């Protein structure tokens, strides 16, 4: 039997003790849970999303914040402003770009306990997790490394783009809110996620904070007539080709009241409005207090996303952590 691409070096594949049925069973989705794959402990089998050579620290997270501020602002049109990804995806892509460039690990968790660890070669999840909770939309098999056992995606990732594609498919505002972020008590800061989820709010949303301005500080673009006032969310949704607005302090109709500084903190953010307008916008000088009144929180990535995995070389099934949602 020839193993599928990505399984070279596997010691054996067994399905209920009947190896000759393996090729037939691999074509099914979802695959039966009795499939077992045991990787060899060789470095050449490990295929992380990128080379990992650094570790997260408080100083490194501050470097990520500065990276957010300069990268989004200076990027060519279409990379962030004007991009067609949704609100959560844009924020995740920026973090992945920074981590890959810096050699840092990332770990995302979805609503069913699956872990997407850049240091690993594939996504891993709790054995026999209920399918109705959601999981990677691909073939799943059982893996075992020593005494560690997990379900995993059959096809591994080979590059940063592969990793992002899998994360993008399975991580959204709900999982970011519940499993991958925490409130920033001093926010907003560049790199924070401006999020709204649950409660009385009908629409969940994620946006990315890029710059912050203290009280009485003027925005560099406050007199730039080429950047239009914010016309309100409904009107902005219809202006498909407009991707830059000056929000400032809003009136009772959610339209720009004035662009000058005042006693409030203000911030810029990257925003993907809706499926009706999937051209990402740069919003200038939003009023922090007003957005909080609209139900938004400013959140940073949690320690679980920034897990360094210093005790693991990236081979096979990753170790468990206290924060795992492993027992379902």
C-alpha positions in Angstrom: 0.0 0.0 0.0 1.3 3.5 -0.9 0.7 6.0 1.8 -0.8 9.4 0.9 1.5 12.5 0.6 2.5 13.7 4.0 2.7 10.3 5.6 6.1 9.2 4.4 8.1 7.7 7.3 5.0 6.4 9.1 5.7 3.1 10.8 2.3 1.6 10.0 -1.3 2.3 9.4 -3.8 0.0 10.9 -7.6 -0.1 10.8 -9.0 -2.5 13.3 -6.1 -4.9 12.6 -7.0 -5.1 8.9 -4.2 -3.1 7.0 -5.3 -4.1 3.6 -8.5 -2.1 4.0 -6.6 1.1 4.7 -6.8 2.6 1.2 -10.5 2.1 1.0 -11.2 3.7 4.4 -8.9 6.7 3.7 -11.2 7.8 0.9 -14.2 8.2 3.3 -15.1 11.4 5.1 -15.2 11.4 8.0 -12.8 8.5 8.4 -13.5 5.8 11.1 -12.0 6.5 14.5 -10.1 3.2 14.6 -7.5 4.5 12.1 -4.1 4.6 13.9 -0.9 6.2 12.6 2.4 6.1 14.6 5.1 8.4 13.3 8.7 7.7 13.5 10.7 9.9 15.8 12.9 11.5 13.0 13.4 15.2 12.5 12.9 15.0 8.8 9.3 13.9 9.3 8.4 17.1 11.2 7.0 19.7 8.9 6.2 22.9 10.9 4.6 25.8 9.2 7.9 27.8 9.5 11.3 27.6 11.3 10.9 28.3 15.0 13.9 30.0 16.6 12.5 32.5 19.1 10.2 32.7 22.1 7.4 35.0 23.1 8.0 37.4 26.0 6.4 40.7 27.1 9.1 42.6 25.1 8.3 40.5 22.0 4.6 41.2 22.3 5.4 44.9 22.3 7.4 44.4 19.1 4.3 42.8 17.6 2.3 45.9 18.6 4.8 48.2 16.8 4.7 45.8 13.8 0.9 46.1 13.6 1.1 49.9 13.7 3.7 50.2 10.9 2.7 47.3 8.7 -1.0 48.0 8.3 -0.4 51.7 7.7 2.3 51.3 5.1 1.1 48.1 3.3 0.2 48.3 -0.3 -3.5 48.5 -1.1 -5.1 45.1 -1.2 -2.9 43.5 1.4 -4.9 44.9 4.4 -6.9 47.9 3.3 -9.0 46.7 0.4 -8.4 43.0 1.3 -11.4 40.6 0.9 -11.0 38.5 4.0 -13.4 38.8 6.9 -12.8 40.7 10.1 -11.2 37.8 12.1 -9.1 36.5 9.3 -7.3 39.8 8.7 -6.3 40.0 12.4 -5.1 36.4 12.4 -3.1 36.8 9.2 -1.2 39.8 10.5 -0.2 37.8 13.7 0.8 34.8 11.6 3.0 37.0 9.3 4.7 38.5 12.3 5.3 35.1 14.0 6.6 33.5 10.8 9.0 36.4 10.1 10.2 36.3 13.7 10.4 32.5 14.1 7.8 32.4 16.9 5.3 29.6 17.6 1.5 30.2 17.5 -1.3 28.0 18.9 -4.9 28.6 18.0 -7.8 26.6 19.5 -11.3 26.1 18.0 -14.6 25.6 19.7 -14.2 21.8 19.9 -10.7 21.7 21.4 -8.7 21.2 18.3 -5.2 22.8 18.4 -3.5 24.5 15.4 0.1 24.7 16.5 2.6 26.2 14.0 5.4 24.1 15.5 3.5 20.9 14.7 3.0 19.4 11.3 -0.8 19.2 11.4 -3.8 20.1 13.5 -4.6 17.8 16.4 -7.8 17.3 18.4 -9.4 15.3 21.2 -10.0 11.7 20.3 -13.6 11.0 19.3 -14.7 14.6 19.7 -18.4 15.1 18.7 -18.5 16.2 15.1 -21.3 18.7 15.7 -18.9 20.9 17.7 -16.9 21.5 14.5 -13.5 20.3 13.5 -11.2 20.7 10.5 -13.1 20.0 7.3 -10.8 17.4 6.0 -9.9 13.8 6.5 -9.1 12.9 10.1 -7.0 10.0 11.4 -5.8 8.7 14.8 -2.2 9.5 15.7 -0.1 8.2 18.6 3.2 9.3 20.0 4.4 7.4 23.1 1.5 7.6 25.5 -0.1 10.6 23.8 -3.0 10.0 21.4 -5.0 12.4 19.3 -7.0 12.8 16.2 -5.2 14.7 13.5 -5.7 16.0 10.0 -4.5 13.5 7.4 -2.8 16.1 5.2 -0.1 18.2 7.0 0.8 21.7 6.3 4.1 22.6 4.7 4.2 26.4 4.6 2.9 29.5 6.4 0.2 29.8 3.8 -0.9 26.2 4.4 -1.1 26.9 8.1 -3.1 30.1 7.6 -5.6 28.3 5.3 -6.4 25.7 8.0 -6.6 28.3 10.8 -8.7 30.6 8.7 -11.2 27.8 8.0 -11.6 26.9 11.7 -11.0 30.1 13.8 -13.7 32.8 13.8 -14.9 35.5 16.2 -16.5 32.9 18.5 -13.4 30.9 19.0 -11.2 34.0 19.2 -13.4 35.4 22.0 -13.8 32.2 24.0 -10.4 30.5 23.6 -7.8 32.7 22.1 -8.1 36.2 23.6 -8.5 38.0 26.9 -9.5 41.6 27.9 -6.7 44.1 27.7 -7.3 46.1 31.0 -5.3 49.0 29.7 -6.5 48.9 26.1 -6.8 49.8 23.4 -3.3 49.4 22.2 -2.0 48.7 18.7 -2.4 45.0 17.9 -5.5 44.6 20.1 -8.6 43.1 18.7 -11.8 45.2 19.0 -14.4 42.6 19.5 -18.1 42.1 20.2 -19.6 38.7 20.8 -22.7 37.3 22.6 -25.0 39.0 25.0 -27.6 41.3 23.4 -25.6 41.9 20.3 -27.0 40.4 17.1 -23.8 40.9 15.1 -20.5 39.5 16.2 -17.5 41.4 15.0 -13.7 41.6 15.2 -11.5 44.4 14.0 -7.8 45.2 14.5 -6.5 48.3 16.4 -3.6 49.9 14.5 -2.9 53.2 16.3 -4.0 55.0 19.5 -4.2 58.7 20.3 -4.4 60.3 23.8 -6.8 63.1 24.8 -6.3 66.4 22.9 -4.0 64.8 20.3 -4.9 65.7 16.7 -4.9 63.0 14.1 -2.4 63.4 11.2 -5.3 63.2 8.7 -7.8 65.4 10.4 -7.6 68.1 7.7 -7.3 65.7 4.8 -10.4 66.3 2.7 -9.6 63.2 0.6 -10.6 61.0 3.6 -14.4 61.3 3.9 -16.3 61.6 7.1 -17.9 58.4 8.3 -21.5 58.3 6.9 -22.9 55.7 9.3 -22.6 51.9 9.1 -25.5 51.4 6.6 -24.3 54.0 4.2 -20.7 52.8 4.5 -21.8 49.3 3.6 -23.2 50.5 0.3 -20.0 52.5 -0.6 -18.2 49.4 -1.8 -15.3 51.2 -3.3 -14.6 53.5 -0.3 -12.0 51.9 2.0 -11.0 54.8 4.2 -13.1 56.9 6.6 -12.4 59.5 9.2 -14.8 58.6 12.0 -13.8 61.0 14.8 -16.4 61.5 17.5 -19.9 60.4 16.2 -23.3 61.9 16.5 -26.5 60.1 17.6 -26.9 58.7 14.1 -23.4 57.1 14.1 -22.0 59.6 11.6 -19.0 61.8 12.1 -19.8 64.8 14.3 -16.4 66.4 14.3 -12.8 65.4 13.5 -10.9 67.5 16.0 -9.4 66.3 19.3 -11.3 66.2 22.5 -11.0 64.8 26.1 -11.4 61.2 24.9 -8.9 58.6 23.7 -9.1 57.8 20.0 -7.8 55.0 17.8 -7.5 53.8 14.2 -8.6 50.3 13.2 -8.7 47.9 10.3 -12.2 46.8 9.6 -14.0 44.3 7.3 -17.6 45.4 7.4 -19.8 42.6 6.1 -20.3 40.1 3.2 -22.1 42.9 1.4 -18.8 44.9 1.5 -15.8 42.7 1.7 -13.3 45.4 1.1 -11.4 46.1 4.3 -11.5 49.6 5.6 -9.1 51.8 7.5 -11.2 53.8 10.1 -9.4 56.8 11.5 -9.7 58.4 15.0 -12.7 56.4 16.4 -13.8 57.5 19.9 -12.8 54.8 22.5 -15.7 55.6 24.8 -18.3 55.5 22.0 -17.1 52.1 20.7 -17.2 50.7 24.2 -20.8 52.0 24.5 -21.5 50.1 21.3 -20.6 46.9 23.1 -17.0 46.4 22.0 -14.1 45.2 24.1 -10.4 45.6 23.4 -8.7 42.2 23.7 -5.2 40.9 23.4 -4.1 37.4 22.4 -4.0 35.1 25.4 -1.0 33.2 26.8 -2.3 30.0 25.2 -1.8 31.5 21.7 1.7 32.6 22.7 2.6 29.2 24.1 6.4 28.6 23.4 6.3 24.8 23.6 9.8 24.8 25.0 9.4 21.2 26.3 8.4 19.8 22.9 10.4 19.4 19.6 7.4 19.5 17.3 7.4 15.8 16.6 4.2 13.8 16.7 1.3 14.5 19.0 1.9 17.5 21.2 1.9 17.4 25.0 -1.3 18.4 26.8 -1.7 21.6 28.7 -3.9 22.5 31.6 -5.9 24.8 29.3 -6.7 22.0 26.8 -10.4 21.4 26.3 -9.5 17.8 25.9 -12.2 16.0 27.8 -15.5 16.7 26.1 
